[in-house]
């Protein structure tokens, strides 16, 4: 006679298969992310490394580590002292740790790793510590390179700024002296060549103007976010219009700015931008057509957008769109312009964390949009 039982173990077997599947997936994920595991049994004084942990240390698969050997992989000095302190602290005070270290692998390669340790306590005593061990060498090396590059760039920028200050100051002095000498020469000279001398005077005047522009660009880079203040936008616009009262006397100017509209800006920069755009509207107006300027603001998310619209001769953006905010770029032959105003305005508003854009068509006018932080 044969007797027996049949038990439904379908659920248990499915769970075992699922567990095996997840374990395999976890192992593959850890291998791809270079994350290994480790465990120290303090009662048996045994240390176990996963396959990925051995791979990070560049030891053979059959390698059997112990605590002393594992500690010695850490770079001598601060790294070894830190991991020793953190490991002993985890045993004594049951405090977990998570820190970055440099190790020297079995093949002599220096690597950055992240080590995490978690103590297991029973009846007030730490009996086991386990954790993860991740190879972060590429990320850490890249981060150090970026930090070094940023530090070098900061130093270079400071040196360039100092150089620009020196150059602009010295050139300004020399060009001013040259202009003064030419004026004295004209006053006292009797036999001045009327063909050559005016050319020399013009060249000197152009030099002085260029130096002034250079000084403005240098000064523009000296102010930072620390100089930004809350400014009433309507007050700033009314101030600019008063300063240009004579030029805009015959113009029709419509201002639609709520009285309490505030923006974050550097006062000197905001004044400069408004004066430049309003002066351009006057300079590039249509002949024999009354100038109209419409100034409107609107709130978009956490910004205030200021539009300054005119009915002037406009700009051909298809032709000049990529150059409009460039230095010494001009777009209207016959107009006395050096192409420095829009270049400075763009840099000023970007320094304040804002943005300037333009929408324009020939003979239809222009709309300059300024985006400020509220």
GIJO-V869607 format. One record per pair of residues at least 12 apart in sequence whose C-alpha atoms are under 10 Angstrom apart, sorted by the first residue. I is the first residue (numbers start at 1). J is the second residue. If there is no record, write none. Layout:
i = [I I]
j = [J J]
This chain:
i = [27 27 27 28 30 30 30 30 31 31 31 31 31 32 33 33 33 33 34 34 34 34 34 34 34 34 34 35 35 35 35 35 35 35 35 35 35 35 35 35 35 36 36 36 36 36 36 36 36 36 36 36 36 36 36 37 37 37 37 37 37 37 37 37 37 37 37 37 37 38 38 38 38 38 38 38 38 38 38 38 38 38 39 39 39 39 39 39 39 39 40 40 40 40 40 40 40 40 40 41 41 41 41 41 41 42 42 42 42 42 43 43 43 44 44 45 45 45 45 46 46 46 46 46 47 47 47 47 47 47 47 47 48 48 48 48 48 48 49 49 49 49 49 49 49 49 49 50 50 51 52 52 52 53 53 53 53 54 54 54 55 55 56 56 56 56 56 56 56 56 57 57 57 57 57 57 57 57 57 57 57 57 58 58 58 58 58 58 59 59 59 60 70 71 71 71 71 72 72 72 73 73 73 73 73 73 73 74 74 74 74 74 74 74 74 74 75 75 75 75 75 75 75 76 76 76 78 78 79 79 79 79 79 80 80 80 82 82 82 83 83 83 83 83 83 86 86 86 87 87 87 87 89 90 90 90 90 90 90 90 91 91 91 91 91 91 91 91 91 92 92 92 93 93 93 93 94 94 94 94 94 94 94 94 95 95 95 95 96 96 96 96 96 96 96 96 97 97 97 97 97 97 98 98 98 98 98 98 98 98 99 99 99 99 99 100 100 100 100 100 100 100 100 100 100 101 101 101 101 101 102 102 102 110 111 111 111 111 111 111 112 112 112 112 112 112 112 112 113 113 113 113 113 113 113 114 114 114 114 114 114 115 115 115 115 115 116 116 116 116 116 116 117 117 117 117 117 118 118 118 119 161 161 161 161 162 163 164 164 164 164 164 165 165 165 165 165 165 167 167 167 167 168 168 168 168 168 168 168 168 168 168 169 169 169 169 170 171 171 171 171 171 171 171 172 172 172 172 172 172 172 172 173 173 174 174 175 175 175 175 175 175 175 175 175 176 176 176 176 176 178 178 178 178 178 179 179 179 179 179 179 179 179 182 182 182 182 183 185 186 209 210 210 213 213 213 213 214 216 216 217 217 217 217 217 220 220 220 220 220 220 220 221 221 221 223 223 223 223 223 223 224 224 224 225 225 225 225 225 225 226 226 227 227 227 227 227 227 228 228 228 228 228 228 228 228 228 228 229 229 229 229 229 229 230 230 230 230 230 230 230 230 230 231 231 231 231 231 231 231 231 231 231 232 232 232 232 232 232 232 232 233 233 233 233 233 233 233 233 233 233 233 233 233 234 234 234 234 234 234 234 234 234 234 235 235 235 235 235 236 236 236 236 237 237 237 237 237 237 237 237 238 239 239 239 240 240 240 240 240 240 240 240 240 241 241 241 241 241 243 244 244 244 244 247 247 247 247 248 248 248 248 248 248 248 249 250 250 250 251 251 251 251 251 251 251 252 252 252 252 252 252 253 253 253 253 253 253 253 254 254 254 254 254 254 254 255 255 255 255 255 255 256 256 256 256 256 256 257 257 257 257 257 258 258 258 261 261 261 261 261 262 262 262 262 263 263 263 263 263 263 263 264 264 264 264 264 264 264 264 265 265 265 265 265 265 265 265 265 266 266 266 266 268 269 269 269 269 269 269 269 270 270 270 270 272 272 272 272 273 273 273 273 273 273 273 273 274 274 274 275 275 276 276 276 276 276 277 277 277 277 277 277 277 277 278 278 278 278 279 280 280 280 280 280 281 281 281 281 281 281 281 281 281 281 281 282 282 282 283 283 283 283 283 284 284 284 284 284 284 284 284 284 284 285 285 285 285 285 285 285 286 286 286 286 286 286 286 287 287 289 289 290 290 291 291 291 292 292 292 292 292 293 293 293 293 293 293 293 293 294 294 294 294 294 294 295 295 295 295 295 295 295 296 296 296 297 297 297 298 299 299 299 299 300 300 300 300 301 301 302 302 302 303 303 303 303 303 303 304 304 304 304 304 304 305 305 305 305 305 305 305 305 305 306 306 306 306 306 306 306 307 307 307 307 307 307 307 307 307 308 308 308 308 308 308 309 309 309 309 309 309 309 309 310 310 310 310 310 310 311 311 311 311 311 311 312 312 312 312 312 312 312 313 313 313 313 313 313 313 313 314 314 314 314 314 314 314 314 314 314 314 315 315 315 315 315 315 315 315 315 315 315 316 316 316 316 316 316 316 317 317 317 317 317 317 318 318 319 321 321 321 323 324 324 324 324 324 325 325 325 325 325 325 325 325 325 325 325 325 326 326 326 326 326 326 326 327 327 327 327 327 327 328 328 328 328 329 329 329 342 345 346 349 349 349 350 350 352 352 352 353 353 353 354 354 354 354 355 355 355 355 355 356 356 356 356 356 357 357 357 358]
j = [50 51 52 52 52 53 132 134 51 52 53 55 134 52 52 134 135 136 52 53 55 56 113 133 134 135 136 50 51 52 53 55 56 113 114 115 132 133 134 135 136 49 50 51 52 53 54 55 56 115 131 132 133 134 135 49 50 51 52 53 54 115 116 117 130 131 132 133 134 50 51 52 53 54 115 116 117 129 130 131 132 133 117 118 119 128 129 130 131 132 66 67 117 119 127 128 129 130 131 120 126 127 128 129 130 91 126 127 128 129 126 127 128 127 128 66 67 127 128 64 65 66 67 128 64 65 66 67 70 128 129 130 63 64 65 66 67 130 61 63 64 65 66 70 130 132 133 132 133 63 133 134 135 132 133 134 135 105 106 133 105 135 103 105 106 111 113 133 134 135 70 73 103 104 105 106 107 108 109 110 111 135 104 105 106 107 108 109 105 106 107 106 103 83 84 87 103 103 104 105 102 103 104 105 106 108 110 101 102 103 104 105 110 111 112 113 101 102 103 104 105 110 111 102 103 104 101 102 99 100 101 102 103 101 102 103 99 100 101 97 98 99 100 101 115 98 99 117 117 118 119 129 119 117 118 119 120 126 128 129 118 119 120 121 125 126 127 128 129 119 125 126 119 124 125 126 118 119 120 121 124 125 126 129 117 118 119 120 116 117 118 119 120 129 130 131 115 116 117 118 119 131 114 115 116 117 118 131 132 133 113 114 115 116 117 112 113 114 115 116 133 134 135 136 140 113 114 115 136 137 114 136 137 137 135 136 137 138 140 141 134 135 136 137 138 139 140 141 133 134 135 136 137 138 140 132 133 134 135 136 137 131 132 133 134 135 129 130 131 132 133 134 129 130 131 132 133 130 131 132 131 218 219 221 222 218 218 214 215 217 218 219 214 215 217 218 219 222 211 214 215 218 210 211 212 213 214 215 216 217 218 219 211 212 214 215 211 207 208 210 211 212 214 215 207 208 209 210 211 212 214 215 208 211 208 211 204 205 206 207 208 209 210 211 212 204 205 207 208 211 201 204 205 207 208 200 201 202 203 204 205 207 208 197 200 201 204 201 197 201 338 338 340 338 340 341 344 340 340 344 340 343 344 347 348 268 269 344 345 347 348 351 347 348 351 266 268 269 348 351 352 266 351 352 264 265 266 351 352 353 266 352 264 265 266 267 268 352 263 264 265 266 267 268 269 351 352 353 262 263 264 265 266 267 261 262 263 264 265 266 267 373 374 260 261 262 263 264 265 266 267 270 374 258 259 260 261 262 263 264 265 257 258 259 260 261 262 263 264 265 270 297 304 306 255 256 257 258 259 260 261 262 295 297 257 259 260 261 262 267 270 271 274 255 257 270 271 274 275 278 295 255 271 274 275 270 271 272 273 274 275 276 278 279 253 274 275 278 279 275 275 278 279 282 278 279 282 283 278 279 281 282 291 292 293 291 290 291 292 282 285 289 290 291 292 293 290 291 292 293 294 310 291 292 293 294 295 309 310 292 293 294 295 296 308 309 293 294 295 296 297 308 294 295 296 297 298 306 295 296 297 298 306 296 297 298 297 298 299 304 374 304 372 373 374 303 304 305 371 372 373 374 303 304 352 353 354 372 373 374 348 349 351 352 353 354 372 373 374 348 349 351 352 348 344 345 347 348 349 351 352 345 348 349 352 341 344 345 348 341 342 344 345 346 348 349 370 308 345 370 341 345 340 341 342 344 345 308 309 310 341 342 345 367 368 293 308 309 310 341 310 312 337 341 342 293 308 309 310 311 312 313 314 365 366 367 310 311 312 312 313 335 336 337 310 311 312 313 314 315 332 335 365 366 310 311 312 313 314 363 365 311 312 313 314 363 364 365 312 313 311 312 311 312 310 311 312 309 310 311 312 365 308 309 310 311 312 365 366 367 307 308 309 310 311 367 307 308 309 310 367 368 369 308 309 369 369 370 371 371 371 372 373 374 371 372 373 374 373 374 372 373 374 354 370 371 372 373 374 354 370 371 372 373 374 354 355 356 369 370 371 372 373 374 356 367 368 369 370 371 372 356 357 358 366 367 368 369 370 371 358 366 367 368 369 370 358 359 360 365 366 367 368 369 360 364 365 366 367 368 360 363 364 365 366 367 360 361 362 363 364 365 366 332 360 361 362 363 364 365 366 331 332 359 360 361 362 363 364 365 366 367 331 332 358 359 360 361 362 363 364 365 366 331 332 359 360 361 362 363 331 358 359 360 361 362 360 361 331 358 359 360 343 339 342 343 357 358 339 340 341 342 343 344 345 346 347 356 357 358 339 340 341 342 343 344 346 339 340 341 342 343 344 340 341 342 343 341 342 343 356 370 370 370 371 372 371 372 371 372 373 371 372 373 370 371 372 373 369 370 371 372 373 368 369 370 371 372 369 370 371 370]
